[in-house]
């Protein structure tokens, strides 16, 4: 079996809200709509914080792009993994549904 390892700079959840461990990719979406505690933001709304890609790892957590590239490298989200848009596009192409993603501290 072929395995590939890569490392990216990411943004994580504030106050330790990003879960650690191994997760399975449940779903992937291009141009996702945001469903959050403050409401729904359509996929084509410039205020949508997800960017162009969503990789669902379960329990409402995901790996996604961002409309705020300055937040990468900081602990500012509600727990998701935020990436530069070019980086998440590469990860989106690498991962299939059922792939394992490991989040380490």
N, C-alpha and C positions, 0 to 999 in steps of 0.2 A: 504494500500500500504506500502511496506517495503522500508525504506530509511536507508542508511548507510553513516556515516560520518567518514572520516579519514583525517589525517593531515600528510603532507610530506614536507621535505625540498626540495626546488626547486631552479632553476636558472631562472631568468627572463630577459626581454629585457632591454637594456641600454636606458638611456634617456627617461624613461617612455613609451617605445614602446609596452609593454604588455598591451593588452586591459583588462579592468575591466568589470565585469558584469556577466550575465548568458548567457551561450552558449549551443547549442545543438550539440551533437556528430553527425557529418555528415558521417564519414567513419572511418574505422580502417584498418591498414595494418601491417602485420608482414614482417620484412626485407624490409623496404621501400627504394625506390630510392629517392635521394634528388634532388629537382628542385628549384634552387635558382637564385638570381640575377647574380651570378658569373658563372652559368652553371649547368650542370647535373653531379651528382656523383652517379655511379651505386650502387645498393644495396649491392654488395659484396666487394666494395672498402673500404679498411681500413680508408680512409679519409672521408667517409660518416659521417657527424656530427649527424645524427639522431639516431644512435644506432639501436636496433632491432625492435622498435615499433613506430608507428605513429598513433596518435588519432587526427583526423581532427575536429576542432571546427569552421571552416569557415573562409573566407577572408584570406586564406593562413596561418592562425595561427593553431598551433597544440600543443599537448603534446607529448613529445618524450624523448627517452633516450639520451645518449651522449657518445662520445669517449673521453671526457675530464671531468672525475668525479670531478676534482678539481674546476671546474666552478660552481658546485652546491652551492647555497647560494650567488651567485654573480649576478650582473646585466651586462651581457655580450652578450646576444643574440640579434637577430633582432626582438624579440617580442614573440617568442614561449616560452612555459613552458618546461624547461629541467629538467629531473629527473634522479636519479640514475637508472641504468638499471633494478635492481631487483624491485625497487619501481614502475617504469612505467609498468613492466610486471604484477604486481598485479593490478594496475589501469586499464590496458588493459582488464584484465579478469573481473573486476567489472563493467565496462561500456559497454553498448550496443549502437548500433546506435539508436539515438533518446534520449539517456540519457541527463540530464541537468548537466552541469559543471558550478560552480560558482567560479569566480576568484575575490578574495578580496584583498585589499591593506594590 
